[in-house]
Amino acid sequence: MVMELEKFEQAKKVKETFEEFAKKRGEGAAKIAENAEKKGGLALLTWHHFKVKAPYYKKATEGKFDKESAEKEFEMLNIKKKKIHLIIKV
């Protein structure tokens, strides 16, 4: 418990902007995508997963990420996903 509290205190000290976080996260995602693409086969699912995220990380890095727009898009994707599940069940 003490160790967890220490980690929490350290995390609170980290001052990082959303843009900086997105830049690091985007770089990591790009590296994962690159490695997955080289591996091929089933790893291409991972490649696609991280390639889809790239434009969002880019927007966030540039300070152009619109949270409200992203939430609407996410909701639309969830609605489409639910419709697909209903079609498959029928």
Buried (B, 14 or more C-beta within 10 A) or exposed (E): EEEEEEEEEEEEEEEEEEBEBBBEBBEEBBEBBEEBBEEEEEBEEBBEEBBEBEEBBBBBBEEEBEEEEEEEEEEEEEEEEEEEEEEEEE
